[in-house]
Amino acid sequence: MLYRCWKWACSKLNLGGPREPIDLGPQGEQLAAIFLQKLGYRILARGHRQRLGEIDLVALDGETLVFVEVKTWRSAQHGDPSAAVDSRKQDRLTRAALVYLKRRRLLERPARFDVISIVWPSPEAQPLIRHFINAFEAVGQWQMYR
């Protein structure tokens, strides 16, 4: 598992004034999408919902489909936000990704799971972004093969 760590000013997000509170989930996902686009990824879907769960971002990195889970916290006092992607969450993401691939007839396409963790203490602070590439393998009876 590789990861990139990036401290980035949020001026391009147009979040309003420094006193405006951050809605962490949606703003973290927006920041993660911008981050991935700057790395050359193409965003295919945001907040893809289905009965088996939600996939925060679906992106294309070259020929590889990337299912991205974004975790945004105000502090790292209790560890990195990526730690919240436990085995249960991995299982739900695997099942949701498999449905996404089946419905679009993309089962032959290479795919992976990335996690982006963001620590964003306040609107005026710069967020710390960590990108965990290939953060986990497909798990459970729903395994996908490359």
URQUIQUI-V879308 format. One record per residue. N is the residue number from 0. RES is the residue in three letters. PHI is phi in whole degrees, -180 to 180 (* if undefined). PSI is psi as a letter, one per 40 degrees, with the letter a starting at -180 (999 if undefined). Layout:
n=N res=RES phi=PHI psi=PSI
n=N res=RES phi=PHI psi=PSI
//
This chain:
n=0 res=MET phi=* psi=h
n=1 res=LEU phi=-101 psi=i
n=2 res=TYR phi=-147 psi=i
n=3 res=ARG phi=-110 psi=i
n=4 res=CYS phi=-119 psi=h
n=5 res=TRP phi=-144 psi=h
n=6 res=LYS phi=-96 psi=h
n=7 res=TRP phi=-138 psi=h
n=8 res=ALA phi=-73 psi=i
n=9 res=CYS phi=-97 psi=f
n=10 res=SER phi=-60 psi=d
n=11 res=LYS phi=-78 psi=e
n=12 res=LEU phi=-81 psi=e
n=13 res=ASN phi=53 psi=g
n=14 res=LEU phi=-86 psi=e
n=15 res=GLY phi=94 psi=a
n=16 res=GLY phi=-71 psi=i
n=17 res=PRO phi=-65 psi=e
n=18 res=ARG phi=-89 psi=e
n=19 res=GLU phi=-73 psi=h
n=20 res=PRO phi=-68 psi=i
n=21 res=ILE phi=-95 psi=h
n=22 res=ASP phi=-86 psi=g
n=23 res=LEU phi=-53 psi=d
n=24 res=GLY phi=-59 psi=c
n=25 res=PRO phi=-63 psi=d
n=26 res=GLN phi=-69 psi=d
n=27 res=GLY phi=-65 psi=d
n=28 res=GLU phi=-67 psi=d
n=29 res=GLN phi=-64 psi=d
n=30 res=LEU phi=-62 psi=d
n=31 res=ALA phi=-62 psi=d
n=32 res=ALA phi=-64 psi=d
n=33 res=ILE phi=-63 psi=d
n=34 res=PHE phi=-58 psi=d
n=35 res=LEU phi=-66 psi=d
n=36 res=GLN phi=-62 psi=d
n=37 res=LYS phi=-65 psi=d
n=38 res=LEU phi=-87 psi=e
n=39 res=GLY phi=100 psi=e
n=40 res=TYR phi=-75 psi=i
n=41 res=ARG phi=-108 psi=h
n=42 res=ILE phi=-81 psi=h
n=43 res=LEU phi=-98 psi=d
n=44 res=ALA phi=-154 psi=i
n=45 res=ARG phi=-126 psi=h
n=46 res=GLY phi=57 psi=f
n=47 res=HIS phi=-71 psi=h
n=48 res=ARG phi=-105 psi=i
n=49 res=GLN phi=-156 psi=i
n=50 res=ARG phi=-64 psi=d
n=51 res=LEU phi=-87 psi=e
n=52 res=GLY phi=140 psi=a
n=53 res=GLU phi=-120 psi=i
n=54 res=ILE phi=-110 psi=h
n=55 res=ASP phi=-60 psi=d
n=56 res=LEU phi=-139 psi=i
n=57 res=VAL phi=-119 psi=h
n=58 res=ALA phi=-133 psi=i
n=59 res=LEU phi=-119 psi=h
n=60 res=ASP phi=-113 psi=g
n=61 res=GLY phi=67 psi=b
n=62 res=GLU phi=-99 psi=e
n=63 res=THR phi=-95 psi=h
n=64 res=LEU phi=-78 psi=h
n=65 res=VAL phi=-122 psi=h
n=66 res=PHE phi=-97 psi=h
n=67 res=VAL phi=-114 psi=h
n=68 res=GLU phi=-100 psi=h
n=69 res=VAL phi=-111 psi=h
n=70 res=LYS phi=-122 psi=h
n=71 res=THR phi=-122 psi=h
n=72 res=TRP phi=-126 psi=i
n=73 res=ARG phi=-78 psi=d
n=74 res=SER phi=-150 psi=i
n=75 res=ALA phi=-104 psi=f
n=76 res=GLN phi=-57 psi=d
n=77 res=HIS phi=-105 psi=f
n=78 res=GLY phi=105 psi=a
n=79 res=ASP phi=-76 psi=i
n=80 res=PRO phi=-56 psi=d
n=81 res=SER phi=-62 psi=d
n=82 res=ALA phi=-64 psi=e
n=83 res=ALA phi=-75 psi=e
n=84 res=VAL phi=-89 psi=g
n=85 res=ASP phi=-84 psi=a
n=86 res=SER phi=-63 psi=d
n=87 res=ARG phi=-64 psi=d
n=88 res=LYS phi=-66 psi=d
n=89 res=GLN phi=-62 psi=d
n=90 res=ASP phi=-63 psi=d
n=91 res=ARG phi=-63 psi=d
n=92 res=LEU phi=-65 psi=d
n=93 res=THR phi=-61 psi=d
n=94 res=ARG phi=-63 psi=d
n=95 res=ALA phi=-65 psi=d
n=96 res=ALA phi=-66 psi=d
n=97 res=LEU phi=-63 psi=d
n=98 res=VAL phi=-62 psi=d
n=99 res=TYR phi=-57 psi=d
n=100 res=LEU phi=-66 psi=d
n=101 res=LYS phi=-64 psi=d
n=102 res=ARG phi=-63 psi=d
n=103 res=ARG phi=-103 psi=e
n=104 res=ARG phi=53 psi=f
n=105 res=LEU phi=-118 psi=f
n=106 res=LEU phi=-62 psi=d
n=107 res=GLU phi=-84 psi=e
n=108 res=ARG phi=-79 psi=h
n=109 res=PRO phi=-65 psi=i
n=110 res=ALA phi=-143 psi=i
n=111 res=ARG phi=-152 psi=i
n=112 res=PHE phi=-115 psi=h
n=113 res=ASP phi=-113 psi=i
n=114 res=VAL phi=-126 psi=h
n=115 res=ILE phi=-116 psi=h
n=116 res=SER phi=-108 psi=h
n=117 res=ILE phi=-128 psi=h
n=118 res=VAL phi=-109 psi=h
n=119 res=TRP phi=-133 psi=g
n=120 res=PRO phi=-63 psi=d
n=121 res=SER phi=-159 psi=i
n=122 res=PRO phi=-60 psi=d
n=123 res=GLU phi=-86 psi=e
n=124 res=ALA phi=-86 psi=i
n=125 res=GLN phi=-81 psi=h
n=126 res=PRO phi=-75 psi=i
n=127 res=LEU phi=-101 psi=h
n=128 res=ILE phi=-111 psi=h
n=129 res=ARG phi=-121 psi=h
n=130 res=HIS phi=-114 psi=h
n=131 res=PHE phi=-97 psi=h
n=132 res=ILE phi=-84 psi=h
n=133 res=ASN phi=53 psi=f
n=134 res=ALA phi=-63 psi=d
n=135 res=PHE phi=-156 psi=i
n=136 res=GLU phi=-88 psi=i
n=137 res=ALA phi=-56 psi=h
n=138 res=VAL phi=-120 psi=i
n=139 res=GLY phi=76 psi=a
n=140 res=GLN phi=-73 psi=e
n=141 res=TRP phi=-100 psi=e
n=142 res=GLN phi=-53 psi=i
n=143 res=MET phi=-108 psi=i
n=144 res=TYR phi=-117 psi=i
n=145 res=ARG phi=-96 psi=999
//
